[in-house]
Amino acid sequence: MISRILRLACRLLASALCVFTLSSGIIAQTVRPVINELSNPAKGRVEYVNDSLTPLNVVLEAKSFSVSETGEISYRPLDPSIHLKLSTTSFRIQPQQTYYVFYEAGSEPSPAWFVIYANFSGFPFRTAQGMNVRLQLPHMVYLLPKQQVEKSEVQIERAELNLEQNKVVLEVANTGNNFGRVLATQLVYSKKKQDAPGFPIFPHSKRILEVPLEEKPEGEHVPVTVLLTLQNFKVEEKLQRAASVASSAKPSSTQVIEGQGNP
């Protein structure tokens, strides 16, 4: 009985060490930069780092992608309108070494975007099912014209404070022909600000973002406006309260939260 318990303990310890090694190995692989915004056409460089103690094989694969209103990414074969030339499509990175890949890219029309996926293999371990471990890391490329999105083309169509669900729901539309990127999102209170992630806004598209509040909104701890920061301008909008479930069946006007900040 004791021997069976010891054998079971050893197996559990070995499994734990395997999981720890797997996690450490995956974290040791790096792609820099993850996002590259370039002119069109452009020359770029991506850096692949192997911080592990084992040589790794890398195979590159380029794909086009689309982003839904809620931020989900869907991939497809590279669009024929995108012309991409890589200095190599497969290579081997020695332990504790860095490998550079150079590329030339262009597209008609512009703007355009694609991803270069690095498929890592050669990890010195397998999963519990005996499968080899593989890792994919992206390098996203945006080919952009000189023209940038204008302030008049970025509209906050919905800025809603939901007290019951303790969150803010934003709908941001880009009505123009050019790509834009929100560098920072902030919920502005009377005495503080809460930061939220930035996000891309694609031409003639909308982005929906839900921001959980850090604390229950009451008293002075109620966000008043939302502030979006882009490269050359900022867009600000007052928050409106969402109708509660109890009052949604009755006709009522939307209440606007008054406070500091300009619309």
N, C-alpha and C positions, 0 to 999 in steps of 0.2 A: 504494500500500500504506500509506504513512504517513498519507495523507488519510483512508483508511478507518478506521485506528486512532484518529485524532483525533476523527472523527465518533462512533465507538463510545464513546470516553471521555466526550465531551460528553453523549451520551444517558444513560450511567451516572450522571454527575454530576447531570443534571437529575432522574433518577429518585430519587436519594438525597435531593435537596432537596425533592422532592414528598413523600416519606415523612416527612422531618423536619417539614415544614409540617403534614402531616396529623396527626402525633402531637401537635404543639404545639397545634393547633386543638382537638383533642378534650380535651386536658387542661385547656384554658382554660374549659370549661363546668363549673359547679358547682351542686349542689342542696343546700340546707341547711334543716333537718337531714335526714339520710338516714332516720332512724328517729324516730318520734314516738309515745310512749305517753301516752294521754290517758284522761280519764274517759269515761263513756258516759251521755248524749250529750256531745258536745264541740265546741268551736270551735278551729280550728287555723290555722296560717300556714306557708307554705313559701316559701323564698327561692330565686330563680333568678338566677345570676350569669353574665354574659357578659364574660369578660376578653379576648376576641378583639378584632380591629380591624374586624369585619364584623357588620352587623345579622343577627340570627338569628330565625327563626320557630319558635314552640313550640306544639305541640298536646298537650293533656293527655288521658289515657285512664286510667280507673279499672278495676282488675281485682281479683278475689279470688284467693287463692293458698293452696296447701298445701305443707307441708314434710315430706319423707320422713324416715325414721329416720336416714339418713346425711347429711341436710342438703340434698338436692336440692330445688329449688323448682319447682312446677308451677303454671301460671296458668290461669284460666278467667274467663268473664264475671262481672261483679260480682254477688254473691248478692243476690236480691230482698230479703232481710232487712236489708241494709245500705242506709241512706238517706243519700245524699251530695249536698250542694249546694256547687258551686264558684262563686267570684266570677267566673270566666271559664274557658273551656276552650281558648282559643287567644289568642295575643298575640305581639308582636314586641319583642325586646330589642335596644336600641341598643348599639353598641360601648362597652365599659367601663362598662356600666350594670347595675343590679339591678332585678328585677321581683318583686313580692310577690303571691302568690295566697292568698286566704283561703277557708276552707271550714267548713261545718257538717256533722257526721256523727253518726249514731246507729244502733243496731242492737238488735233483739230476736231471739234471746236475746243475752246477754253472757257471756263476752268474744267479740270478733270482730276481724278484721284484714283489711286490704286494702292495695293499693298504688296510688299515683297515678304513672303513667309520664309523663315529659316527653319528647316526641319533638322533638328539635332538627333543623332543616333550614336550608339557606341558606348552607352552607359554600362559600367561593369556590374550590373545587377539586373534581375528580372522581378516581375511581380509575383504574387503568391500563385497566380495561375500559370506561371512559366512564360509569360509574354515579355518580349523585349520592351524596355522603356524608350519612348520617343517624346520629343518636346518640340512644340512649334512656337516661335516668337515672331511678332510682326514688326515691320518697318513701313509705316504709312506715309505715302508721298502725295502731296497736293501740288498740282501744276496750275499756277494762278496767273492771270494777266495783271498788267499794271493797275488797271482800274480796281478799286475796292468797293465793298458794299457801303452805301451811303446811309446816314442816320435816318433819313426819311423812309428808307426801305426796311428798317428793322422796327417792327411793331409788337408791343406786348398786348396781345389780344385778350389774354385772361391773366389776372393776378388775383388769386382767390385764397383767402385765409379760411381754412376749415378747422373750426374750434373743436368739433367733436372728434376728428381724427388727428388733431395736433400736427397739422402740416400746412404748407403753402403749395398750391398748384399753379404752375406757370405755363402759358402757351405763347411761344415767341415765333413770329412769322418773318420770313425774309421774302419780300415781294420783288426783289431785284434780280438781275441776271448774274450777279457775282457772289462768290463764296465769302462768308464771314465767320469769325470765331469770337465767341464770348469768352474773354480771358478770365473773368471773375464774375460771380453772382453773389450779391449781398442782400440780406434782409435787414432793413434799417429800422431800429427801434428808436425810442425817444432819447436813450442814453447809451446805446451800444449798437453793434452790427454783428450779424451772424453770417459767416462765409459759407458758400456752397460751390460746387464744382462749375467750371466753365464748360462750354460745349460748342461744337460747330453748328452753323446754320447754313444749310445748303440753298442754292438758288431756287426760288419759287417753292419753298417748302416750309413746314412748320415743325417746331420742336416742343414737346411736352415734358416738363420737368416737375417732379415732386420733391419738395424739400422738407424733411421732418424737422420740427422745431426742437431746439435743445431743451426747452422747459415749457411747462404748461402756460399758455397765453392768458394772463390775467394781470390787472393793474397796469403797471408800467412795462411789464414783460409781454407786450403785444407788438409784433412787427407792424410798422406803419406803411412803408413803401418797399419796393424791390428795385435794386440798382444793378444794371448790367453794364459791365465795362468792356468795350471793344478797343481796338488798337488806336483809333483816332477820335473816339467820342464815347459818351455814356448815354444810356437810356434809362429813365426812371418812371415808375408808375405806382400810383397808390393802390394799396390792397383793398379788396372788397371782401366782406364776409359771405361765406357760403350759407345758403338757406339751411336751417336745421331740419332734421327729419320730422320733428313735431309740427313745424310751421310750413313745410313744403306743400302740404295739401291746401293751404289757404293762400289766396292772392296777397302778395305783399311786395313792397319795393325793396330793392337791395340796399343795405346800409353801408355807407362809405365810412371808413375809419379815418378821422381827421387827425392830423399831426404835422410834425415837421417834415420838410422835404418838398421839392417842386415836382409837379406831375411831368 
